[in-house]
Amino acid sequence: MPRWRALPNGLDPRVAEFVEQLRRTVERAGLGVAELAERTGYGRSSWERYLDGRLLAPKGAVVALAEVTGTPVDRLTTMWELAERARNRAGARHERPTEAVGVTPGRAAPGEFGPPPGEPRSAGRGRGGREGGSGPGAGRTTMLLAGLVGVAVVVGGAFLLGGGEGPQRTGGGAPSSPAPAGPSAPPPSGVLCAGSACTGLDAEDTGCGDSHAVTAKTATVGTTVVEVRYSGTCGAAWGRITGAVRGDTVRVTVGSVRETGTVTAASDTLAYTPMVAVRAAADATACAVLASGEQGCTP
């Protein structure tokens, strides 16, 4: 019998309960992971992640497990739906769809508006000349005013050069964007892209799938489930079909951008598309085009 790993810390109780049920189902059937993969059409590495709680099994895999073990399908799919909702709620709480890569506010450099508290002033300040002043702190005040005047001159000059009409277009393109206020925050460990850099890439290979993704939309076409998968961490979406057969195709569309994926092997029941950058999950639509001729899309 398989030796199960401890479930990940912080796993939602509904998801943990579902994974434990999958494990019990596999144990009662006396199946090893390799045999389970062969009989269900889902890869061994995928089942290892499903049963370790690292990746929520797709509905198609749950249905396949029920069929090969003689387990009532309704029981497993009901638990899967509860786990899926719990996973989506957790993702919605922790993801910010439009902030895949954050920007931190800029800070004044040490000493920019005078020395930090407790740091001694240089010997030249407060002695003679225009920085002498008539009382404590007069040097700092003068420097601050001078700095503000300098900023005003720069801003005014930019305004005059631009014709006083705000951001200027160059060659008919979009208005130029202001520079970020500070350095971009690095992506989480294992995540290799964000935003437009993810378009055309594989969600699993770039770390955008698994715990960084949720199912945002779903529809059923025949016996095939089509989903919009969305990663707020990566600012990207992709399409996925489960319970599929060879020749079934899934596509995801965001505006004029479209990516497709197809089930090519007789033993496969799942396919997904490359990613497309999105501002929000609602921007993406996934469609299934089945080998039987049936078609359908997510809302």
Secondary structure in CASP SS format (residue, H / E / C, confidence):
PFRMAT SS
TARGET T0000
AUTHOR 0000-0000-0000
METHOD secondary structure of the structure
MODEL  1
M C 1.00
P C 1.00
R C 1.00
W C 1.00
R C 1.00
A C 1.00
L C 1.00
P C 1.00
N C 1.00
G C 1.00
L C 1.00
D C 1.00
P H 1.00
R H 1.00
V H 1.00
A H 1.00
E H 1.00
F H 1.00
V H 1.00
E H 1.00
Q H 1.00
L H 1.00
R H 1.00
R H 1.00
T H 1.00
V H 1.00
E H 1.00
R H 1.00
A H 1.00
G C 1.00
L C 1.00
G C 1.00
V H 1.00
A H 1.00
E H 1.00
L H 1.00
A H 1.00
E H 1.00
R H 1.00
T H 1.00
G C 1.00
Y C 1.00
G C 1.00
R H 1.00
S H 1.00
S H 1.00
W H 1.00
E H 1.00
R H 1.00
Y H 1.00
L H 1.00
D H 1.00
G C 1.00
R C 1.00
L C 1.00
L C 1.00
A C 1.00
P C 1.00
K H 1.00
G H 1.00
A H 1.00
V H 1.00
V H 1.00
A H 1.00
L H 1.00
A H 1.00
E H 1.00
V H 1.00
T H 1.00
G C 1.00
T C 1.00
P C 1.00
V H 1.00
D H 1.00
R H 1.00
L H 1.00
T H 1.00
T H 1.00
M H 1.00
W H 1.00
E H 1.00
L H 1.00
A H 1.00
E H 1.00
R H 1.00
A H 1.00
R H 1.00
N H 1.00
R H 1.00
A H 1.00
G H 1.00
A H 1.00
R H 1.00
H H 1.00
E C 1.00
R C 1.00
P C 1.00
T C 1.00
E C 1.00
A C 1.00
V C 1.00
G C 1.00
V E 1.00
T C 1.00
P C 1.00
G C 1.00
R C 1.00
A C 1.00
A C 1.00
P C 1.00
G C 1.00
E C 1.00
F C 1.00
G C 1.00
P C 1.00
P C 1.00
P C 1.00
G C 1.00
E C 1.00
P C 1.00
R C 1.00
S C 1.00
A C 1.00
G C 1.00
R C 1.00
G C 1.00
R C 1.00
G C 1.00
G H 1.00
R H 1.00
E H 1.00
G C 1.00
G C 1.00
S C 1.00
G C 1.00
P C 1.00
G C 1.00
A H 1.00
G H 1.00
R H 1.00
T H 1.00
T H 1.00
M H 1.00
L H 1.00
L H 1.00
A H 1.00
G H 1.00
L H 1.00
V H 1.00
G H 1.00
V H 1.00
A H 1.00
V H 1.00
V H 1.00
V H 1.00
G H 1.00
G H 1.00
A H 1.00
F H 1.00
L H 1.00
L H 1.00
G C 1.00
G C 1.00
G C 1.00
E C 1.00
G C 1.00
P C 1.00
Q C 1.00
R C 1.00
T C 1.00
G C 1.00
G C 1.00
G C 1.00
A C 1.00
P C 1.00
S C 1.00
S C 1.00
P C 1.00
A C 1.00
P C 1.00
A C 1.00
G C 1.00
P C 1.00
S E 1.00
A C 1.00
P C 1.00
P C 1.00
P C 1.00
S C 1.00
G C 1.00
V C 1.00
L C 1.00
C C 1.00
A C 1.00
G H 1.00
S H 1.00
A H 1.00
C H 1.00
T C 1.00
G C 1.00
L C 1.00
D C 1.00
A C 1.00
E C 1.00
D C 1.00
T C 1.00
G C 1.00
C C 1.00
G C 1.00
D H 1.00
S H 1.00
H H 1.00
A C 1.00
V E 1.00
T E 1.00
A E 1.00
K E 1.00
T E 1.00
A E 1.00
T E 1.00
V E 1.00
G C 1.00
T C 1.00
T E 1.00
V E 1.00
V E 1.00
E E 1.00
V E 1.00
R E 1.00
Y E 1.00
S E 1.00
G C 1.00
T C 1.00
C C 1.00
G C 1.00
A E 1.00
A E 1.00
W E 1.00
G E 1.00
R E 1.00
I E 1.00
T E 1.00
G C 1.00
A C 1.00
V C 1.00
R C 1.00
G C 1.00
D C 1.00
T E 1.00
V E 1.00
R E 1.00
V E 1.00
T E 1.00
V E 1.00
G C 1.00
S C 1.00
V E 1.00
R E 1.00
E E 1.00
T E 1.00
G E 1.00
T E 1.00
V C 1.00
T C 1.00
A C 1.00
A C 1.00
S C 1.00
D C 1.00
T C 1.00
L E 1.00
A E 1.00
Y E 1.00
T C 1.00
P C 1.00
M C 1.00
V E 1.00
A E 1.00
V C 1.00
R C 1.00
A C 1.00
A H 1.00
A H 1.00
D H 1.00
A C 1.00
T E 1.00
A E 1.00
C E 1.00
A E 1.00
V E 1.00
L C 1.00
A C 1.00
S C 1.00
G C 1.00
E C 1.00
Q E 1.00
G E 1.00
C E 1.00
T C 1.00
P C 1.00
END
